[in-house]
Amino acid sequence: MVQPMDLLLVEDNEDDVFMVREAFREEGLDVPMRVARDGEEALALLRGEGVWGGQRLPGLVLMDIQMPRKDGFKLLEAIRADERLRHLPVVVLSTSQREEDVTRSYRCGASSYIAKPASLAELRQIVRRFSVYWVLAARIPEGENHA
């Protein structure tokens, strides 16, 4: 299976980080995955600030919207406002089923919105479908160095 990208997971819940990593692993997707615990850390990573200097941009951002310091909506707005980052595909993965959160995510620039399931088995099914599109079908820009 061709896997043309690496992934930035923006998630503050350790259990959810574990579930996402495990779902990708169990589906045989050996996608390099960096983790940021909130929107501030994610933005620093994406901009190559501090300890994140010189790193390649991820091919895809997978993020929650309910996070401390800078929530997902503010992070989306910051990504879309930044000339170097606005091309990045950003997929929201949230437990929120509220229509206003879905609508606001798209208004802020989300590429897609996925409702986070409660079980690993359900998440594996989503990752399987996700991989068919984002890993095999979608054309994602080549990652860039920050330098």
Order of alpha helices (4+ residues) and beta strands (2+ residues): beta-alpha-beta-alpha-beta-alpha-beta-alpha-beta-alpha
